Amino acid sequence: MSSTNKDIIVQSEFTHFSKELERLARVGVQREIAKHKAKGHSIFYSRNGIPIMEQPDGRCFEYRHLEDGTREIIREVKPRFIK
């Protein structure tokens, strides 16, 4: 099956649109994280399967949930991005 110039243009436009959408989503998430941390809240995520709690000041900790619903800090870990 051969591609026509029209098919190539449509694919190129779709690729451009996809990349721009991904960029805008990344910027939006970064903005929301910054607002959340500016309010003094920690953010939580997983890094290579390890649960991470990042403090508003940028310090990061591996943690685990305890049965009573609290968190136990296991160790401090290096921040993902060093400023």
C-alpha angles and dihedrals in degrees: 000000000000126000121233125217088253091056091050092050092049091049091048092050091048091049091050092048092048093050092047092049090050091050093050091049091051092050091048093051092048090050093050092048090051091050091048093050092044087061088057097256126137121232124223129210143140124257114193089337094310116120109237130195112198116199121218088253090059099255113137130209135187108228143171134211117246125214092254090060097256127117128243118206110224101184144330114260132195115272115255092235121030112213 
